[in-house]
Amino acid sequence: MTDKADRSQAPAVPAFTKEQFLKSRQRPGHERDILAAVLEDGKTYTFADAEKALQAYLKRSVK
């Protein structure tokens, strides 16, 4: 099999907008507030992308 055939058979990873993440009930309120600050309007994110942005914010150093 070629790489191209492997990619065409892989399931698509769903991506969501900032607004969709903010309306979701999967995150507690304080995490939605953080996502509102770190995610960009008009851009789509996978669950992994949103989690990565959230964790990067939580682990940042305070100046």
PDBQT receptor file of N, H, CA, C and O in Angstrom, charges set to zero:
ATOM      1  N   MET A   1       0.818  -1.185   0.000  1.00  0.00    +0.000 N 
ATOM      2  CA  MET A   1       0.000   0.000   0.000  1.00  0.00    +0.000 C 
ATOM      3  C   MET A   1       0.861   1.247   0.000  1.00  0.00    +0.000 C 
ATOM      4  O   MET A   1       1.964   1.253   0.546  1.00  0.00    +0.000 OA
ATOM      5  N   THR A   2       0.372   2.262  -0.591  1.00  0.00    +0.000 N 
ATOM      6  H   THR A   2      -0.524   2.258  -1.035  1.00  0.00    +0.000 HD
ATOM      7  CA  THR A   2       1.106   3.518  -0.605  1.00  0.00    +0.000 C 
ATOM      8  C   THR A   2       0.619   4.419   0.521  1.00  0.00    +0.000 C 
ATOM      9  O   THR A   2      -0.436   4.190   1.112  1.00  0.00    +0.000 OA
ATOM     10  N   ASP A   3       1.404   5.439   0.802  1.00  0.00    +0.000 N 
ATOM     11  H   ASP A   3       2.262   5.624   0.322  1.00  0.00    +0.000 HD
ATOM     12  CA  ASP A   3       1.017   6.387   1.848  1.00  0.00    +0.000 C 
ATOM     13  C   ASP A   3      -0.277   7.097   1.496  1.00  0.00    +0.000 C 
ATOM     14  O   ASP A   3      -1.099   7.369   2.370  1.00  0.00    +0.000 OA
ATOM     15  N   LYS A   4      -0.458   7.398   0.214  1.00  0.00    +0.000 N 
ATOM     16  H   LYS A   4       0.211   7.177  -0.496  1.00  0.00    +0.000 HD
ATOM     17  CA  LYS A   4      -1.652   8.108  -0.220  1.00  0.00    +0.000 C 
ATOM     18  C   LYS A   4      -2.905   7.282   0.073  1.00  0.00    +0.000 C 
ATOM     19  O   LYS A   4      -3.917   7.833   0.505  1.00  0.00    +0.000 OA
ATOM     20  N   ALA A   5      -2.851   5.990  -0.152  1.00  0.00    +0.000 N 
ATOM     21  H   ALA A   5      -2.029   5.542  -0.504  1.00  0.00    +0.000 HD
ATOM     22  CA  ALA A   5      -3.996   5.124   0.122  1.00  0.00    +0.000 C 
ATOM     23  C   ALA A   5      -4.271   5.053   1.619  1.00  0.00    +0.000 C 
ATOM     24  O   ALA A   5      -5.431   5.001   2.026  1.00  0.00    +0.000 OA
ATOM     25  N   ASP A   6      -3.237   5.050   2.438  1.00  0.00    +0.000 N 
ATOM     26  H   ASP A   6      -2.294   5.092   2.107  1.00  0.00    +0.000 HD
ATOM     27  CA  ASP A   6      -3.411   5.012   3.887  1.00  0.00    +0.000 C 
ATOM     28  C   ASP A   6      -4.112   6.265   4.389  1.00  0.00    +0.000 C 
ATOM     29  O   ASP A   6      -4.979   6.181   5.258  1.00  0.00    +0.000 OA
ATOM     30  N   ARG A   7      -3.751   7.418   3.855  1.00  0.00    +0.000 N 
ATOM     31  H   ARG A   7      -3.047   7.485   3.149  1.00  0.00    +0.000 HD
ATOM     32  CA  ARG A   7      -4.352   8.676   4.294  1.00  0.00    +0.000 C 
ATOM     33  C   ARG A   7      -5.818   8.776   3.887  1.00  0.00    +0.000 C 
ATOM     34  O   ARG A   7      -6.624   9.354   4.616  1.00  0.00    +0.000 OA
ATOM     35  N   SER A   8      -6.168   8.225   2.743  1.00  0.00    +0.000 N 
ATOM     36  H   SER A   8      -5.513   7.756   2.151  1.00  0.00    +0.000 HD
ATOM     37  CA  SER A   8      -7.547   8.328   2.291  1.00  0.00    +0.000 C 
ATOM     38  C   SER A   8      -8.473   7.441   3.119  1.00  0.00    +0.000 C 
ATOM     39  O   SER A   8      -9.676   7.698   3.171  1.00  0.00    +0.000 OA
ATOM     40  N   GLN A   9      -7.950   6.414   3.762  1.00  0.00    +0.000 N 
ATOM     41  H   GLN A   9      -6.973   6.205   3.720  1.00  0.00    +0.000 HD
ATOM     42  CA  GLN A   9      -8.764   5.518   4.558  1.00  0.00    +0.000 C 
ATOM     43  C   GLN A   9      -8.835   5.932   6.030  1.00  0.00    +0.000 C 
ATOM     44  O   GLN A   9      -9.655   5.405   6.781  1.00  0.00    +0.000 OA
ATOM     45  N   ALA A  10      -7.997   6.856   6.438  1.00  0.00    +0.000 N 
ATOM     46  H   ALA A  10      -7.331   7.285   5.827  1.00  0.00    +0.000 HD
ATOM     47  CA  ALA A  10      -7.992   7.312   7.827  1.00  0.00    +0.000 C 
ATOM     48  C   ALA A  10      -9.253   8.135   8.095  1.00  0.00    +0.000 C 
ATOM     49  O   ALA A  10      -9.649   8.945   7.257  1.00  0.00    +0.000 OA
ATOM     50  N   PRO A  11      -9.887   7.937   9.255  1.00  0.00    +0.000 N 
ATOM     51  CA  PRO A  11     -11.085   8.711   9.563  1.00  0.00    +0.000 C 
ATOM     52  C   PRO A  11     -10.742  10.180   9.776  1.00  0.00    +0.000 C 
ATOM     53  O   PRO A  11      -9.690  10.505  10.326  1.00  0.00    +0.000 OA
ATOM     54  N   ALA A  12     -11.618  11.048   9.348  1.00  0.00    +0.000 N 
ATOM     55  H   ALA A  12     -12.473  10.784   8.901  1.00  0.00    +0.000 HD
ATOM     56  CA  ALA A  12     -11.406  12.485   9.509  1.00  0.00    +0.000 C 
ATOM     57  C   ALA A  12     -11.569  12.870  10.974  1.00  0.00    +0.000 C 
ATOM     58  O   ALA A  12     -12.469  12.380  11.657  1.00  0.00    +0.000 OA
ATOM     59  N   VAL A  13     -10.707  13.735  11.442  1.00  0.00    +0.000 N 
ATOM     60  H   VAL A  13      -9.976  14.132  10.887  1.00  0.00    +0.000 HD
ATOM     61  CA  VAL A  13     -10.778  14.217  12.821  1.00  0.00    +0.000 C 
ATOM     62  C   VAL A  13     -11.679  15.451  12.811  1.00  0.00    +0.000 C 
ATOM     63  O   VAL A  13     -11.415  16.398  12.071  1.00  0.00    +0.000 OA
ATOM     64  N   PRO A  14     -12.744  15.453  13.625  1.00  0.00    +0.000 N 
ATOM     65  CA  PRO A  14     -13.651  16.607  13.619  1.00  0.00    +0.000 C 
ATOM     66  C   PRO A  14     -12.973  17.854  14.182  1.00  0.00    +0.000 C 
ATOM     67  O   PRO A  14     -12.188  17.782  15.128  1.00  0.00    +0.000 OA
ATOM     68  N   ALA A  15     -13.291  18.985  13.585  1.00  0.00    +0.000 N 
ATOM     69  H   ALA A  15     -13.929  19.044  12.816  1.00  0.00    +0.000 HD
ATOM     70  CA  ALA A  15     -12.764  20.269  14.035  1.00  0.00    +0.000 C 
ATOM     71  C   ALA A  15     -13.940  21.181  14.358  1.00  0.00    +0.000 C 
ATOM     72  O   ALA A  15     -14.983  21.124  13.707  1.00  0.00    +0.000 OA
ATOM     73  N   PHE A  16     -13.759  22.011  15.361  1.00  0.00    +0.000 N 
ATOM     74  H   PHE A  16     -12.912  22.057  15.890  1.00  0.00    +0.000 HD
ATOM     75  CA  PHE A  16     -14.836  22.865  15.846  1.00  0.00    +0.000 C 
ATOM     76  C   PHE A  16     -14.344  24.302  15.966  1.00  0.00    +0.000 C 
ATOM     77  O   PHE A  16     -13.147  24.553  16.104  1.00  0.00    +0.000 OA
ATOM     78  N   THR A  17     -15.278  25.233  15.912  1.00  0.00    +0.000 N 
ATOM     79  H   THR A  17     -16.251  25.030  15.800  1.00  0.00    +0.000 HD
ATOM     80  CA  THR A  17     -14.937  26.646  16.072  1.00  0.00    +0.000 C 
ATOM     81  C   THR A  17     -14.840  26.999  17.548  1.00  0.00    +0.000 C 
ATOM     82  O   THR A  17     -15.249  26.226  18.415  1.00  0.00    +0.000 OA
ATOM     83  N   LYS A  18     -14.301  28.163  17.816  1.00  0.00    +0.000 N 
ATOM     84  H   LYS A  18     -13.969  28.791  17.113  1.00  0.00    +0.000 HD
ATOM     85  CA  LYS A  18     -14.205  28.667  19.193  1.00  0.00    +0.000 C 
ATOM     86  C   LYS A  18     -15.587  28.727  19.826  1.00  0.00    +0.000 C 
ATOM     87  O   LYS A  18     -15.757  28.342  20.983  1.00  0.00    +0.000 OA
ATOM     88  N   GLU A  19     -16.575  29.205  19.078  1.00  0.00    +0.000 N 
ATOM     89  H   GLU A  19     -16.437  29.518  18.139  1.00  0.00    +0.000 HD
ATOM     90  CA  GLU A  19     -17.933  29.337  19.584  1.00  0.00    +0.000 C 
ATOM     91  C   GLU A  19     -18.519  27.978  19.971  1.00  0.00    +0.000 C 
ATOM     92  O   GLU A  19     -19.221  27.866  20.976  1.00  0.00    +0.000 OA
ATOM     93  N   GLN A  20     -18.234  26.955  19.180  1.00  0.00    +0.000 N 
ATOM     94  H   GLN A  20     -17.664  27.046  18.363  1.00  0.00    +0.000 HD
ATOM     95  CA  GLN A  20     -18.736  25.623  19.485  1.00  0.00    +0.000 C 
ATOM     96  C   GLN A  20     -18.107  25.077  20.769  1.00  0.00    +0.000 C 
ATOM     97  O   GLN A  20     -18.791  24.439  21.570  1.00  0.00    +0.000 OA
ATOM     98  N   PHE A  21     -16.822  25.320  20.968  1.00  0.00    +0.000 N 
ATOM     99  H   PHE A  21     -16.266  25.838  20.318  1.00  0.00    +0.000 HD
ATOM    100  CA  PHE A  21     -16.175  24.891  22.213  1.00  0.00    +0.000 C 
ATOM    101  C   PHE A  21     -16.776  25.628  23.411  1.00  0.00    +0.000 C 
ATOM    102  O   PHE A  21     -16.953  25.036  24.475  1.00  0.00    +0.000 OA
ATOM    103  N   LEU A  22     -17.088  26.906  23.246  1.00  0.00    +0.000 N 
ATOM    104  H   LEU A  22     -16.944  27.387  22.382  1.00  0.00    +0.000 HD
ATOM    105  CA  LEU A  22     -17.622  27.684  24.358  1.00  0.00    +0.000 C 
ATOM    106  C   LEU A  22     -19.047  27.267  24.711  1.00  0.00    +0.000 C 
ATOM    107  O   LEU A  22     -19.450  27.396  25.867  1.00  0.00    +0.000 OA
ATOM    108  N   LYS A  23     -19.812  26.774  23.753  1.00  0.00    +0.000 N 
ATOM    109  H   LYS A  23     -19.485  26.669  22.814  1.00  0.00    +0.000 HD
ATOM    110  CA  LYS A  23     -21.177  26.312  24.005  1.00  0.00    +0.000 C 
ATOM    111  C   LYS A  23     -21.218  24.883  24.547  1.00  0.00    +0.000 C 
ATOM    112  O   LYS A  23     -22.240  24.451  25.081  1.00  0.00    +0.000 OA
ATOM    113  N   SER A  24     -20.131  24.163  24.414  1.00  0.00    +0.000 N 
ATOM    114  H   SER A  24     -19.301  24.514  23.980  1.00  0.00    +0.000 HD
ATOM    115  CA  SER A  24     -20.070  22.771  24.844  1.00  0.00    +0.000 C 
ATOM    116  C   SER A  24     -20.150  22.680  26.365  1.00  0.00    +0.000 C 
ATOM    117  O   SER A  24     -19.673  23.562  27.078  1.00  0.00    +0.000 OA
ATOM    118  N   ARG A  25     -20.751  21.618  26.841  1.00  0.00    +0.000 N 
ATOM    119  H   ARG A  25     -21.139  20.901  26.262  1.00  0.00    +0.000 HD
ATOM    120  CA  ARG A  25     -20.846  21.398  28.282  1.00  0.00    +0.000 C 
ATOM    121  C   ARG A  25     -19.790  20.412  28.769  1.00  0.00    +0.000 C 
ATOM    122  O   ARG A  25     -19.852  19.955  29.910  1.00  0.00    +0.000 OA
ATOM    123  N   GLN A  26     -18.832  20.082  27.928  1.00  0.00    +0.000 N 
ATOM    124  H   GLN A  26     -18.781  20.453  27.001  1.00  0.00    +0.000 HD
ATOM    125  CA  GLN A  26     -17.789  19.126  28.309  1.00  0.00    +0.000 C 
ATOM    126  C   GLN A  26     -16.714  19.739  29.183  1.00  0.00    +0.000 C 
ATOM    127  O   GLN A  26     -15.935  19.011  29.796  1.00  0.00    +0.000 OA
ATOM    128  N   ARG A  27     -16.653  21.031  29.254  1.00  0.00    +0.000 N 
ATOM    129  H   ARG A  27     -17.286  21.623  28.756  1.00  0.00    +0.000 HD
ATOM    130  CA  ARG A  27     -15.640  21.721  30.059  1.00  0.00    +0.000 C 
ATOM    131  C   ARG A  27     -16.304  22.506  31.169  1.00  0.00    +0.000 C 
ATOM    132  O   ARG A  27     -17.380  23.069  30.966  1.00  0.00    +0.000 OA
ATOM    133  N   PRO A  28     -15.679  22.557  32.351  1.00  0.00    +0.000 N 
ATOM    134  CA  PRO A  28     -16.197  23.421  33.415  1.00  0.00    +0.000 C 
ATOM    135  C   PRO A  28     -16.078  24.892  33.000  1.00  0.00    +0.000 C 
ATOM    136  O   PRO A  28     -15.340  25.221  32.072  1.00  0.00    +0.000 OA
ATOM    137  N   GLY A  29     -16.791  25.753  33.678  1.00  0.00    +0.000 N 
ATOM    138  H   GLY A  29     -17.391  25.485  34.432  1.00  0.00    +0.000 HD
ATOM    139  CA  GLY A  29     -16.845  27.171  33.334  1.00  0.00    +0.000 C 
ATOM    140  C   GLY A  29     -15.496  27.859  33.252  1.00  0.00    +0.000 C 
ATOM    141  O   GLY A  29     -15.261  28.640  32.331  1.00  0.00    +0.000 OA
ATOM    142  N   HIS A  30     -14.601  27.584  34.201  1.00  0.00    +0.000 N 
ATOM    143  H   HIS A  30     -14.792  26.949  34.950  1.00  0.00    +0.000 HD
ATOM    144  CA  HIS A  30     -13.305  28.273  34.184  1.00  0.00    +0.000 C 
ATOM    145  C   HIS A  30     -12.469  27.840  32.972  1.00  0.00    +0.000 C 
ATOM    146  O   HIS A  30     -11.703  28.647  32.443  1.00  0.00    +0.000 OA
ATOM    147  N   GLU A  31     -12.597  26.601  32.529  1.00  0.00    +0.000 N 
ATOM    148  H   GLU A  31     -13.219  25.946  32.959  1.00  0.00    +0.000 HD
ATOM    149  CA  GLU A  31     -11.855  26.159  31.342  1.00  0.00    +0.000 C 
ATOM    150  C   GLU A  31     -12.431  26.797  30.083  1.00  0.00    +0.000 C 
ATOM    151  O   GLU A  31     -11.683  27.117  29.159  1.00  0.00    +0.000 OA
ATOM    152  N   ARG A  32     -13.748  26.986  30.031  1.00  0.00    +0.000 N 
ATOM    153  H   ARG A  32     -14.355  26.725  30.781  1.00  0.00    +0.000 HD
ATOM    154  CA  ARG A  32     -14.353  27.670  28.889  1.00  0.00    +0.000 C 
ATOM    155  C   ARG A  32     -13.887  29.116  28.838  1.00  0.00    +0.000 C 
ATOM    156  O   ARG A  32     -13.669  29.659  27.755  1.00  0.00    +0.000 OA
ATOM    157  N   ASP A  33     -13.733  29.743  29.995  1.00  0.00    +0.000 N 
ATOM    158  H   ASP A  33     -13.910  29.302  30.874  1.00  0.00    +0.000 HD
ATOM    159  CA  ASP A  33     -13.236  31.120  30.049  1.00  0.00    +0.000 C 
ATOM    160  C   ASP A  33     -11.819  31.204  29.490  1.00  0.00    +0.000 C 
ATOM    161  O   ASP A  33     -11.495  32.137  28.756  1.00  0.00    +0.000 OA
ATOM    162  N   ILE A  34     -10.987  30.245  29.829  1.00  0.00    +0.000 N 
ATOM    163  H   ILE A  34     -11.250  29.487  30.426  1.00  0.00    +0.000 HD
ATOM    164  CA  ILE A  34      -9.615  30.223  29.316  1.00  0.00    +0.000 C 
ATOM    165  C   ILE A  34      -9.626  30.002  27.809  1.00  0.00    +0.000 C 
ATOM    166  O   ILE A  34      -8.904  30.676  27.074  1.00  0.00    +0.000 OA
ATOM    167  N   LEU A  35     -10.447  29.055  27.347  1.00  0.00    +0.000 N 
ATOM    168  H   LEU A  35     -11.034  28.508  27.944  1.00  0.00    +0.000 HD
ATOM    169  CA  LEU A  35     -10.536  28.805  25.906  1.00  0.00    +0.000 C 
ATOM    170  C   LEU A  35     -11.017  30.044  25.166  1.00  0.00    +0.000 C 
ATOM    171  O   LEU A  35     -10.567  30.305  24.050  1.00  0.00    +0.000 OA
ATOM    172  N   ALA A  36     -11.913  30.803  25.756  1.00  0.00    +0.000 N 
ATOM    173  H   ALA A  36     -12.279  30.591  26.663  1.00  0.00    +0.000 HD
ATOM    174  CA  ALA A  36     -12.394  32.043  25.137  1.00  0.00    +0.000 C 
ATOM    175  C   ALA A  36     -11.243  33.023  24.932  1.00  0.00    +0.000 C 
ATOM    176  O   ALA A  36     -11.236  33.794  23.972  1.00  0.00    +0.000 OA
ATOM    177  N   ALA A  37     -10.282  32.987  25.831  1.00  0.00    +0.000 N 
ATOM    178  H   ALA A  37     -10.287  32.361  26.611  1.00  0.00    +0.000 HD
ATOM    179  CA  ALA A  37      -9.144  33.904  25.739  1.00  0.00    +0.000 C 
ATOM    180  C   ALA A  37      -8.058  33.410  24.789  1.00  0.00    +0.000 C 
ATOM    181  O   ALA A  37      -7.418  34.220  24.118  1.00  0.00    +0.000 OA
ATOM    182  N   VAL A  38      -7.835  32.092  24.718  1.00  0.00    +0.000 N 
ATOM    183  H   VAL A  38      -8.355  31.434  25.264  1.00  0.00    +0.000 HD
ATOM    184  CA  VAL A  38      -6.685  31.600  23.956  1.00  0.00    +0.000 C 
ATOM    185  C   VAL A  38      -7.017  31.161  22.535  1.00  0.00    +0.000 C 
ATOM    186  O   VAL A  38      -6.124  31.137  21.687  1.00  0.00    +0.000 OA
ATOM    187  N   LEU A  39      -8.271  30.812  22.244  1.00  0.00    +0.000 N 
ATOM    188  H   LEU A  39      -8.996  30.831  22.932  1.00  0.00    +0.000 HD
ATOM    189  CA  LEU A  39      -8.624  30.393  20.888  1.00  0.00    +0.000 C 
ATOM    190  C   LEU A  39      -8.978  31.610  20.046  1.00  0.00    +0.000 C 
ATOM    191  O   LEU A  39      -9.526  32.588  20.555  1.00  0.00    +0.000 OA
ATOM    192  N   GLU A  40      -8.664  31.546  18.760  1.00  0.00    +0.000 N 
ATOM    193  H   GLU A  40      -8.218  30.751  18.347  1.00  0.00    +0.000 HD
ATOM    194  CA  GLU A  40      -8.912  32.663  17.855  1.00  0.00    +0.000 C 
ATOM    195  C   GLU A  40     -10.277  32.538  17.193  1.00  0.00    +0.000 C 
ATOM    196  O   GLU A  40     -10.726  31.433  16.888  1.00  0.00    +0.000 OA
ATOM    197  N   ASP A  41     -10.936  33.671  16.972  1.00  0.00    +0.000 N 
ATOM    198  H   ASP A  41     -10.572  34.569  17.220  1.00  0.00    +0.000 HD
ATOM    199  CA  ASP A  41     -12.217  33.688  16.268  1.00  0.00    +0.000 C 
ATOM    200  C   ASP A  41     -12.013  33.276  14.812  1.00  0.00    +0.000 C 
ATOM    201  O   ASP A  41     -11.008  33.622  14.192  1.00  0.00    +0.000 OA
ATOM    202  N   GLY A  42     -12.979  32.535  14.277  1.00  0.00    +0.000 N 
ATOM    203  H   GLY A  42     -13.796  32.254  14.781  1.00  0.00    +0.000 HD
ATOM    204  CA  GLY A  42     -12.948  32.161  12.865  1.00  0.00    +0.000 C 
ATOM    205  C   GLY A  42     -12.023  31.010  12.519  1.00  0.00    +0.000 C 
ATOM    206  O   GLY A  42     -11.934  30.631  11.351  1.00  0.00    +0.000 OA
ATOM    207  N   LYS A  43     -11.342  30.451  13.481  1.00  0.00    +0.000 N 
ATOM    208  H   LYS A  43     -11.414  30.759  14.429  1.00  0.00    +0.000 HD
ATOM    209  CA  LYS A  43     -10.428  29.347  13.257  1.00  0.00    +0.000 C 
ATOM    210  C   LYS A  43     -11.047  28.069  13.816  1.00  0.00    +0.000 C 
ATOM    211  O   LYS A  43     -11.817  28.127  14.775  1.00  0.00    +0.000 OA
ATOM    212  N   THR A  44     -10.719  26.910  13.229  1.00  0.00    +0.000 N 
ATOM    213  H   THR A  44     -10.094  26.863  12.450  1.00  0.00    +0.000 HD
ATOM    214  CA  THR A  44     -11.244  25.648  13.745  1.00  0.00    +0.000 C 
ATOM    215  C   THR A  44     -10.149  24.886  14.475  1.00  0.00    +0.000 C 
ATOM    216  O   THR A  44      -8.968  24.982  14.140  1.00  0.00    +0.000 OA
ATOM    217  N   TYR A  45     -10.571  24.128  15.481  1.00  0.00    +0.000 N 
ATOM    218  H   TYR A  45     -11.530  24.050  15.753  1.00  0.00    +0.000 HD
ATOM    219  CA  TYR A  45      -9.656  23.379  16.336  1.00  0.00    +0.000 C 
ATOM    220  C   TYR A  45     -10.191  21.974  16.563  1.00  0.00    +0.000 C 
ATOM    221  O   TYR A  45     -11.402  21.770  16.653  1.00  0.00    +0.000 OA
ATOM    222  N   THR A  46      -9.289  21.009  16.655  1.00  0.00    +0.000 N 
ATOM    223  H   THR A  46      -8.306  21.175  16.582  1.00  0.00    +0.000 HD
ATOM    224  CA  THR A  46      -9.673  19.668  17.071  1.00  0.00    +0.000 C 
ATOM    225  C   THR A  46      -9.691  19.664  18.601  1.00  0.00    +0.000 C 
ATOM    226  O   THR A  46      -9.241  20.618  19.236  1.00  0.00    +0.000 OA
ATOM    227  N   PHE A  47     -10.215  18.584  19.184  1.00  0.00    +0.000 N 
ATOM    228  H   PHE A  47     -10.581  17.810  18.668  1.00  0.00    +0.000 HD
ATOM    229  CA  PHE A  47     -10.185  18.487  20.645  1.00  0.00    +0.000 C 
ATOM    230  C   PHE A  47      -8.752  18.539  21.149  1.00  0.00    +0.000 C 
ATOM    231  O   PHE A  47      -8.476  19.164  22.173  1.00  0.00    +0.000 OA
ATOM    232  N   ALA A  48      -7.834  17.883  20.435  1.00  0.00    +0.000 N 
ATOM    233  H   ALA A  48      -8.058  17.375  19.603  1.00  0.00    +0.000 HD
ATOM    234  CA  ALA A  48      -6.425  17.871  20.840  1.00  0.00    +0.000 C 
ATOM    235  C   ALA A  48      -5.822  19.268  20.772  1.00  0.00    +0.000 C 
ATOM    236  O   ALA A  48      -5.056  19.655  21.654  1.00  0.00    +0.000 OA
ATOM    237  N   ASP A  49      -6.159  20.026  19.736  1.00  0.00    +0.000 N 
ATOM    238  H   ASP A  49      -6.782  19.711  19.019  1.00  0.00    +0.000 HD
ATOM    239  CA  ASP A  49      -5.652  21.401  19.607  1.00  0.00    +0.000 C 
ATOM    240  C   ASP A  49      -6.139  22.278  20.755  1.00  0.00    +0.000 C 
ATOM    241  O   ASP A  49      -5.367  23.048  21.326  1.00  0.00    +0.000 OA
ATOM    242  N   ALA A  50      -7.415  22.160  21.089  1.00  0.00    +0.000 N 
ATOM    243  H   ALA A  50      -8.042  21.534  20.625  1.00  0.00    +0.000 HD
ATOM    244  CA  ALA A  50      -7.981  22.962  22.172  1.00  0.00    +0.000 C 
ATOM    245  C   ALA A  50      -7.359  22.578  23.511  1.00  0.00    +0.000 C 
ATOM    246  O   ALA A  50      -7.054  23.445  24.330  1.00  0.00    +0.000 OA
ATOM    247  N   GLU A  51      -7.175  21.287  23.729  1.00  0.00    +0.000 N 
ATOM    248  H   GLU A  51      -7.423  20.583  23.064  1.00  0.00    +0.000 HD
ATOM    249  CA  GLU A  51      -6.549  20.824  24.972  1.00  0.00    +0.000 C 
ATOM    250  C   GLU A  51      -5.108  21.323  25.069  1.00  0.00    +0.000 C 
ATOM    251  O   GLU A  51      -4.658  21.724  26.142  1.00  0.00    +0.000 OA
ATOM    252  N   LYS A  52      -4.395  21.297  23.958  1.00  0.00    +0.000 N 
ATOM    253  H   LYS A  52      -4.761  20.971  23.086  1.00  0.00    +0.000 HD
ATOM    254  CA  LYS A  52      -3.010  21.776  23.931  1.00  0.00    +0.000 C 
ATOM    255  C   LYS A  52      -2.945  23.272  24.261  1.00  0.00    +0.000 C 
ATOM    256  O   LYS A  52      -2.076  23.702  25.019  1.00  0.00    +0.000 OA
ATOM    257  N   ALA A  53      -3.856  24.058  23.697  1.00  0.00    +0.000 N 
ATOM    258  H   ALA A  53      -4.563  23.708  23.082  1.00  0.00    +0.000 HD
ATOM    259  CA  ALA A  53      -3.897  25.494  23.976  1.00  0.00    +0.000 C 
ATOM    260  C   ALA A  53      -4.235  25.751  25.440  1.00  0.00    +0.000 C 
ATOM    261  O   ALA A  53      -3.650  26.633  26.069  1.00  0.00    +0.000 OA
ATOM    262  N   LEU A  54      -5.171  24.987  25.979  1.00  0.00    +0.000 N 
ATOM    263  H   LEU A  54      -5.646  24.270  25.468  1.00  0.00    +0.000 HD
ATOM    264  CA  LEU A  54      -5.560  25.126  27.380  1.00  0.00    +0.000 C 
ATOM    265  C   LEU A  54      -4.395  24.793  28.304  1.00  0.00    +0.000 C 
ATOM    266  O   LEU A  54      -4.107  25.545  29.235  1.00  0.00    +0.000 OA
ATOM    267  N   GLN A  55      -3.729  23.680  28.056  1.00  0.00    +0.000 N 
ATOM    268  H   GLN A  55      -3.962  23.070  27.299  1.00  0.00    +0.000 HD
ATOM    269  CA  GLN A  55      -2.606  23.260  28.897  1.00  0.00    +0.000 C 
ATOM    270  C   GLN A  55      -1.428  24.234  28.793  1.00  0.00    +0.000 C 
ATOM    271  O   GLN A  55      -0.753  24.498  29.788  1.00  0.00    +0.000 OA
ATOM    272  N   ALA A  56      -1.182  24.765  27.597  1.00  0.00    +0.000 N 
ATOM    273  H   ALA A  56      -1.730  24.550  26.789  1.00  0.00    +0.000 HD
ATOM    274  CA  ALA A  56      -0.098  25.744  27.430  1.00  0.00    +0.000 C 
ATOM    275  C   ALA A  56      -0.379  26.989  28.270  1.00  0.00    +0.000 C 
ATOM    276  O   ALA A  56       0.534  27.558  28.867  1.00  0.00    +0.000 OA
ATOM    277  N   TYR A  57      -1.630  27.404  28.316  1.00  0.00    +0.000 N 
ATOM    278  H   TYR A  57      -2.373  26.941  27.831  1.00  0.00    +0.000 HD
ATOM    279  CA  TYR A  57      -1.999  28.563  29.124  1.00  0.00    +0.000 C 
ATOM    280  C   TYR A  57      -1.814  28.266  30.612  1.00  0.00    +0.000 C 
ATOM    281  O   TYR A  57      -1.287  29.090  31.358  1.00  0.00    +0.000 OA
ATOM    282  N   LEU A  58      -2.254  27.082  31.032  1.00  0.00    +0.000 N 
ATOM    283  H   LEU A  58      -2.683  26.413  30.425  1.00  0.00    +0.000 HD
ATOM    284  CA  LEU A  58      -2.174  26.731  32.450  1.00  0.00    +0.000 C 
ATOM    285  C   LEU A  58      -0.726  26.535  32.919  1.00  0.00    +0.000 C 
ATOM    286  O   LEU A  58      -0.429  26.742  34.096  1.00  0.00    +0.000 OA
ATOM    287  N   LYS A  59       0.162  26.145  32.027  1.00  0.00    +0.000 N 
ATOM    288  H   LYS A  59      -0.079  25.977  31.071  1.00  0.00    +0.000 HD
ATOM    289  CA  LYS A  59       1.548  25.871  32.410  1.00  0.00    +0.000 C 
ATOM    290  C   LYS A  59       2.498  27.053  32.158  1.00  0.00    +0.000 C 
ATOM    291  O   LYS A  59       3.700  26.944  32.398  1.00  0.00    +0.000 OA
ATOM    292  N   ARG A  60       1.967  28.157  31.683  1.00  0.00    +0.000 N 
ATOM    293  H   ARG A  60       0.990  28.246  31.487  1.00  0.00    +0.000 HD
ATOM    294  CA  ARG A  60       2.828  29.291  31.394  1.00  0.00    +0.000 C 
ATOM    295  C   ARG A  60       3.409  29.859  32.691  1.00  0.00    +0.000 C 
ATOM    296  O   ARG A  60       2.850  29.672  33.771  1.00  0.00    +0.000 OA
ATOM    297  N   SER A  61       4.504  30.533  32.565  1.00  0.00    +0.000 N 
ATOM    298  H   SER A  61       4.958  30.685  31.687  1.00  0.00    +0.000 HD
ATOM    299  CA  SER A  61       5.120  31.129  33.762  1.00  0.00    +0.000 C 
ATOM    300  C   SER A  61       4.560  32.536  33.971  1.00  0.00    +0.000 C 
ATOM    301  O   SER A  61       4.227  33.240  33.018  1.00  0.00    +0.000 OA
ATOM    302  N   VAL A  62       4.470  32.913  35.208  1.00  0.00    +0.000 N 
ATOM    303  H   VAL A  62       4.741  32.341  35.982  1.00  0.00    +0.000 HD
ATOM    304  CA  VAL A  62       3.950  34.222  35.564  1.00  0.00    +0.000 C 
ATOM    305  C   VAL A  62       5.110  35.184  35.616  1.00  0.00    +0.000 C 
ATOM    306  O   VAL A  62       6.165  34.868  36.167  1.00  0.00    +0.000 OA
ATOM    307  N   LYS A  63       4.918  36.371  35.039  1.00  0.00    +0.000 N 
ATOM    308  H   LYS A  63       4.061  36.627  34.592  1.00  0.00    +0.000 HD
ATOM    309  CA  LYS A  63       5.994  37.367  35.013  1.00  0.00    +0.000 C 
ATOM    310  C   LYS A  63       5.880  38.291  36.189  1.00  0.00    +0.000 C 
ATOM    311  O   LYS A  63       6.696  39.199  36.343  1.00  0.00    +0.000 OA
TER     312      LYS A  63
